[in-house]
Amino acid sequence: MSQLQAPFTGGPTLNDGVTMPWLGLGVWQTKDGEEVIHAVKSAVEIGYRSIDTAAGYNNEEGVGQAIRECGVPREELFITTKVRNPDQGYESTLQAFEVSRRKLGLDYVDLYLIHWPVKGKYRETWKALIHLQKEGLVKSIGVSNFQIHHLKNIIDDSGVKPVVNQVEFHPLLTQRDLLKYCREQGIQLEAWSPLMQGHLDLPLLQELAARYGKTPAQIVLRWDLQQGVITIPKSVHAERIRENAGIFDFTLSDDDVKALEELNQNHRFGPDPDNFNF
Ligand SMILES: NC(=O)c1ccc[n+]([C@@H]2O[C@H](COP(=O)([O-])OP(=O)(O)OC[C@H]3O[C@@H](n4cnc5c(N)ncnc54)[C@H](OP(=O)(O)O)[C@@H]3O)[C@@H](O)[C@H]2O)c1
């Protein structure tokens, strides 16, 4: 748990030996241009070193500009992007990666993810990611929105485990079986929509916020860390980006961690990985 006291740079060691920060900035629905440049620069100034984008967010160019202008050396940053669904397949993923890399203006990407397990495609996409890693263009490779059966398929095919599975994860969707499987396999879980897309008005969150002298957002993000889950809250506001990083100076009791877990309703704000059509 001591690592959890180290803001921004301390983080779990992934199954390929790379260290990834516990906390990153998400930029889904952050507009390309001024908005994303401001969000990323604010985050880096506050101390964030990890940024989570995707080809599908249409803001890789702005993220890249912010990286170049933020004043922190490239090697100190941890940049994630993802291959979008229409680009999946072996050759098309290699091409899509090159487009992302050029938009970001980077020599390499720290973490490249399969955004969704597109039926009939994701197993070939995984092979392309393995190739990109061998070429040194991507430091680490992982997946997003994979259920246990998707994970088993790519591991059986290739013998290569993803380092990360980035999934929807919050007190209303606690993903117990998936979390257990990923822990057993040494696959790091990473929470998307950790703030339930802003739906922070749950009475227990409010109560814990008052008791710990923290905000509901900080309570839920700290809850991620104490379960060993990486978290990537999104905000376009510098003051909220700062607030969301105020999670390394307090500890929730085991009972409170459990009480939050018991809010689970298997409720998704986003699509179901076993039933989507995009
Ligand atoms: N792999 C995937 O399929 C996938 C899917 C979804 C998301 N993601 C990733 O996960 C990241 C986070 O998820 P998300 O963007 O869906 O939602 P989120 O982080 O759960 O919530 C973001 C929302 O909460 C608001 N907010 C931020 N900080 C707040 C605070 N301290 N207090 C109150 N409200 C706050 C934001 O508004 P303001 O911006 O106005 O502050 C925004 O409306 C994304 O940005 C993306 O990088 C990945």
The ligand as an SDF file (V2000), in Angstrom:
LIG
                    3D

 48 52  0  0  0  0  0  0  0  0999 V2000
  -11.9840    2.2600  -22.8700 N   0  0  0  0  0  0  0  0  0  0  0  0
  -13.1910    2.7360  -22.9600 C   0  0  0  0  0  0  0  0  0  0  0  0
  -14.0670    2.1740  -23.6330 O   0  0  0  0  0  0  0  0  0  0  0  0
  -13.5350    3.9970  -22.2420 C   0  0  0  0  0  0  0  0  0  0  0  0
  -14.8690    4.4030  -22.1510 C   0  0  0  0  0  0  0  0  0  0  0  0
  -15.1320    5.5720  -21.4490 C   0  0  0  0  0  0  0  0  0  0  0  0
  -14.1090    6.2940  -20.8790 C   0  0  0  0  0  0  0  0  0  0  0  0
  -12.8140    5.8800  -21.0120 N   0  0  0  0  0  0  0  0  0  0  0  0
  -11.6890    6.6410  -20.4280 C   0  0  0  0  0  0  0  0  0  0  0  0
  -11.9520    6.8820  -19.0520 O   0  0  0  0  0  0  0  0  0  0  0  0
  -11.9210    8.2820  -18.8130 C   0  0  0  0  0  0  0  0  0  0  0  0
  -12.8530    8.6480  -17.6730 C   0  0  0  0  0  0  0  0  0  0  0  0
  -14.1720    8.2360  -17.9290 O   0  0  0  0  0  0  0  0  0  0  0  0
  -15.3500    9.2450  -18.3610 P   0  0  0  0  0  0  0  0  0  0  0  0
  -14.7810   10.4090  -19.0750 O   0  0  0  0  0  0  0  0  0  0  0  0
  -16.3590    8.4230  -19.0490 O   0  0  0  0  0  0  0  0  0  0  0  0
  -16.0350    9.6850  -17.0270 O   0  0  0  0  0  0  0  0  0  0  0  0
  -15.6260   10.0400  -15.5210 P   0  0  0  0  0  0  0  0  0  0  0  0
  -14.1920   10.3320  -15.3860 O   0  0  0  0  0  0  0  0  0  0  0  0
  -16.2700    9.0060  -14.6810 O   0  0  0  0  0  0  0  0  0  0  0  0
  -16.4730   11.3790  -15.3070 O   0  0  0  0  0  0  0  0  0  0  0  0
  -16.2370   12.5360  -16.0300 C   0  0  0  0  0  0  0  0  0  0  0  0
  -17.3680   13.5200  -15.7060 C   0  0  0  0  0  0  0  0  0  0  0  0
  -17.2850   13.8960  -14.3310 O   0  0  0  0  0  0  0  0  0  0  0  0
  -17.0810   15.3050  -14.2380 C   0  0  0  0  0  0  0  0  0  0  0  0
  -16.1040   15.5120  -13.1430 N   0  0  0  0  0  0  0  0  0  0  0  0
  -14.7760   15.3570  -13.2000 C   0  0  0  0  0  0  0  0  0  0  0  0
  -14.1980   15.5810  -11.9980 N   0  0  0  0  0  0  0  0  0  0  0  0
  -15.2080   15.8940  -11.1630 C   0  0  0  0  0  0  0  0  0  0  0  0
  -15.2620   16.2250   -9.7930 C   0  0  0  0  0  0  0  0  0  0  0  0
  -14.1500   16.2800   -9.0580 N   0  0  0  0  0  0  0  0  0  0  0  0
  -16.4810   16.4720   -9.2310 N   0  0  0  0  0  0  0  0  0  0  0  0
  -17.6020   16.4270   -9.9790 C   0  0  0  0  0  0  0  0  0  0  0  0
  -17.6230   16.0900  -11.2910 N   0  0  0  0  0  0  0  0  0  0  0  0
  -16.4300   15.8260  -11.8820 C   0  0  0  0  0  0  0  0  0  0  0  0
  -16.5660   15.7600  -15.5760 C   0  0  0  0  0  0  0  0  0  0  0  0
  -16.9790   17.0650  -15.8810 O   0  0  0  0  0  0  0  0  0  0  0  0
  -15.9540   18.2420  -16.3540 P   0  0  0  0  0  0  0  0  0  0  0  0
  -15.0850   17.6880  -17.4540 O   0  0  0  0  0  0  0  0  0  0  0  0
  -16.8860   19.3060  -16.8120 O   0  0  0  0  0  0  0  0  0  0  0  0
  -15.1720   18.6220  -15.1320 O   0  0  0  0  0  0  0  0  0  0  0  0
  -17.2830   14.7740  -16.5180 C   0  0  0  0  0  0  0  0  0  0  0  0
  -18.6110   15.2090  -16.7650 O   0  0  0  0  0  0  0  0  0  0  0  0
  -12.3140    8.8690  -20.1760 C   0  0  0  0  0  0  0  0  0  0  0  0
  -12.0550   10.2380  -20.2700 O   0  0  0  0  0  0  0  0  0  0  0  0
  -11.4990    8.0020  -21.0840 C   0  0  0  0  0  0  0  0  0  0  0  0
  -10.1450    8.4080  -21.0980 O   0  0  0  0  0  0  0  0  0  0  0  0
  -12.5230    4.7360  -21.6720 C   0  0  0  0  0  0  0  0  0  0  0  0
  1  2  1  0
  2  3  2  0
  2  4  1  0
  4  5  1  0
  4 48  2  0
  5  6  2  0
  6  7  1  0
  7  8  2  0
  8  9  1  0
  8 48  1  0
  9 10  1  0
  9 46  1  0
 10 11  1  0
 11 12  1  0
 11 44  1  0
 12 13  1  0
 13 14  1  0
 14 15  2  0
 14 16  1  0
 14 17  1  0
 17 18  1  0
 18 19  2  0
 18 20  1  0
 18 21  1  0
 21 22  1  0
 22 23  1  0
 23 24  1  0
 23 42  1  0
 24 25  1  0
 25 26  1  0
 25 36  1  0
 26 27  1  0
 26 35  1  0
 27 28  2  0
 28 29  1  0
 29 30  1  0
 29 35  2  0
 30 31  1  0
 30 32  2  0
 32 33  1  0
 33 34  2  0
 34 35  1  0
 36 37  1  0
 36 42  1  0
 37 38  1  0
 38 39  2  0
 38 40  1  0
 38 41  1  0
 42 43  1  0
 44 45  1  0
 44 46  1  0
 46 47  1  0
M  CHG  2   8   1  16  -1
M  END
$$$$
